[in-house]
């Protein structure tokens, strides 16, 4: 089981990734053990996570979400920014 997740960062930006344990991965990001982006843009919280059946499906979904505009992400996540 894999998950796609979207993090809200301290500067208001979003980070999208995949993991088989999104809570642990979030803690890794917060502790500077995640990707380069989250080292530079401190993650605040998980805004969204979606469960998928395989890593392949999660990677495809991640690419799809990364292709969305910021406005579309906000609208879909129903955030008030």
N, C-alpha and C positions, 0 to 999 in steps of 0.2 A: 504494500500500500504506500503510495506517495501522495504528497500534497504540494500544491502551488500556493504560495503565500505572498501577500503584499504587506510591506512594512511602511509605516509613516516615520520619516526621519525628522530630526530637530529643525532642519531648515525648511520643512514643509514638502520636501520631495518624497517620492515613492521609490521603493526598491522591491523588485519582484524576483522570487527565487523558488526553488523546489527543494524538498527534503522528505525523508521518510519519518522524521521527527521534528516538526516545525517549532515546537516549544524549546527543544534543546538547541536547534539551529539559531533561534532568536537570541538565546543566551550567548551563544558563540559570537553572534554579530555584536551584541552589547559589550562583550568582553574583548573586542578587537580581534577575534579569531575568525571572523567571517571574511567576506570579499573586500577588496580594496575600497569599493564604493562606500560600504558601511563603516569603514575605518575613518573616512573623511566626512561622512554624513551620519552622525550618531542616530541610531534607530531608537524610536520611542515606544512603539507598540505594533502589534500585529493588527492590521485592519481587516484582513480577509484571508481565509484559507479554504481551499477546495480539495476534497479527497478524490484521487484518481486511482485506477486499478494497477497501473504500471508506471515505471520510470519513463518509458517512451511516451505515454499519454501525457504525463506531467510536463515533460520537455516541450511537447507540441503546444500545450495550453499556455505554458510560460511564454513561449515565443509569440503566441497570439496576443496575450495581455500586454507584453512589452511593445507590441505594435500599436496599441491604442494611444490616443492622445491623452494628455493630462485631464482635459475636460471630460472625456468619455469615462476615464477611471473614476473621477469624482462623481459623475452622474450615476454610474453603475454602483459605486460604493455608497451612494447617497450621503456623501460627506458635505459638511458645511465648512468650507475653507475660507 
